[in-house]
């Protein structure tokens, strides 16, 4: 069951629906792409109310197309028998040259496609997917140490003002 997320609108008119913070922690982001999504009407209404889960989702290349798998969009409460299936594969819309580039890059060992955030821009649902490489435990510890050092520097500079 997808939980309700808070929707935030920024200064550029982008309505952020979901952010995958776990992906930024678990993976090293090499490249990002903005893709459209093929959605049903009830899925769009459910997204606008923030009823989704990006947690375990990933993108898979099948032939010359890219599909987003395990994205859970809860059924729309106001719909009747024509409601959508919550975890169906959703086709992503990218330029052909971007898809070919991703096909070549994902064939390398250890690289995968993960969604980072889902948002609306000019009332069109978009997803930001990233080409990622898995982090190891020592990489995560290094990130924690770097963040703690930066906080200490910021505290020291704040005290001098």
C-alpha positions in Angstrom: 0.0 0.0 0.0 1.5 3.3 -1.0 1.5 6.0 1.6 0.4 9.6 1.1 3.3 12.0 0.5 3.4 15.7 0.8 3.4 17.6 -2.5 5.7 20.7 -2.7 5.7 23.4 -5.5 8.9 25.2 -6.1 9.5 28.7 -7.7 9.8 27.3 -11.2 6.3 25.8 -11.2 7.4 22.2 -10.7 5.1 20.2 -8.4 7.3 17.7 -6.6 5.3 14.5 -5.8 7.9 12.1 -4.5 11.6 12.1 -3.9 13.7 8.9 -3.6 16.2 9.8 -0.9 17.2 6.2 -0.3 18.5 5.9 -3.9 20.9 8.9 -3.3 22.2 7.1 -0.2 22.5 3.6 -1.7 23.9 4.5 -5.1 26.5 6.7 -6.7 24.7 8.8 -9.4 26.5 8.9 -12.7 24.0 10.6 -15.0 20.4 11.8 -14.8 17.6 11.9 -17.4 14.1 13.5 -17.4 11.5 11.1 -18.9 7.7 11.4 -19.4 5.5 8.5 -18.4 2.5 6.8 -20.1 -0.2 6.9 -17.4 -3.9 6.2 -17.1 -6.3 8.9 -15.9 -6.9 7.4 -12.5 -3.1 7.1 -12.0 -2.7 10.8 -12.7 -5.4 11.7 -10.1 -3.8 9.4 -7.6 -0.4 11.0 -8.2 -1.8 14.5 -7.7 -3.1 13.4 -4.3 0.4 12.0 -3.5 -0.5 8.4 -3.2 2.6 6.5 -4.4 5.8 4.8 -3.3 9.1 5.1 -5.2 11.0 3.0 -2.7 11.9 -0.3 -4.6 11.2 0.9 -8.1 13.7 0.6 -11.0 13.8 1.0 -14.8 14.4 -1.9 -17.2 15.2 -1.8 -20.9 13.2 -4.1 -23.1 14.2 -3.9 -26.7 14.1 -0.2 -27.7 11.8 0.8 -24.8 12.3 1.6 -21.1 9.8 0.5 -18.5 9.5 1.6 -14.8 8.8 -1.4 -12.6 7.7 -1.7 -9.0 6.3 1.9 -8.8 3.3 1.6 -6.6 0.5 4.1 -7.3 -2.5 3.5 -5.0 -5.9 3.0 -6.7 -7.9 6.2 -7.0 -10.7 6.3 -4.4 -13.2 8.1 -6.7 -12.8 5.6 -9.5 -15.1 2.6 -10.2 -14.4 -0.7 -11.8 -12.1 1.0 -14.4 -9.4 1.7 -11.8 -5.7 0.9 -12.6 -3.5 -1.9 -11.4 -1.3 -0.4 -8.6 2.1 -2.0 -9.7 1.8 -2.3 -13.4 4.9 -1.6 -15.6 4.8 2.0 -16.9 6.5 3.0 -20.2 9.0 5.9 -20.0 9.2 8.4 -22.8 12.7 9.4 -23.9 14.4 10.4 -27.1 15.7 7.5 -29.2 19.3 8.6 -28.8 18.9 8.7 -25.1 17.5 5.2 -25.0 20.4 3.9 -27.2 22.9 5.6 -24.9 21.3 4.0 -21.9 21.3 0.6 -23.5 25.1 0.9 -24.0 25.7 2.1 -20.5 23.6 -0.4 -18.7 25.3 -3.3 -20.4 28.4 -2.4 -18.3 28.7 -4.4 -15.2 27.1 -2.9 -12.1 25.1 -0.1 -13.7 21.3 0.2 -13.4 18.5 2.8 -13.8 16.7 4.1 -10.7 14.0 6.8 -10.4 15.1 9.8 -8.2 12.0 11.9 -8.2 8.5 12.2 -9.7 7.0 15.6 -10.4 4.6 17.5 -12.5 5.8 20.3 -14.8 3.2 22.2 -16.8 0.6 19.5 -15.7 2.7 16.7 -17.3 4.0 13.9 -15.1 7.7 13.5 -15.3 10.2 11.2 -13.6 13.9 11.8 -13.2 15.8 8.6 -13.7 19.5 8.1 -12.9 22.2 5.8 -14.2 23.7 4.6 -10.9 26.4 2.4 -9.5 25.9 0.7 -6.1 27.9 2.1 -3.2 29.8 -0.1 -0.9 29.8 0.2 2.9 33.0 2.1 3.1 31.7 4.7 0.5 28.7 5.3 2.8 31.0 5.8 5.8 33.1 8.2 3.8 30.0 10.2 2.9 29.0 10.4 6.6 32.5 11.6 7.6 32.4 14.2 4.9 29.0 15.5 5.9 30.0 15.6 9.6 33.2 17.6 8.7 31.2 20.1 6.7 28.7 20.6 9.6 31.6 21.2 11.9 33.1 23.8 9.5 29.6 25.5 9.2 29.2 25.6 12.9 32.6 27.2 13.4 32.0 29.8 10.7 28.5 30.6 12.2 30.1 31.2 15.6 32.5 33.8 14.2 29.8 36.0 12.8 
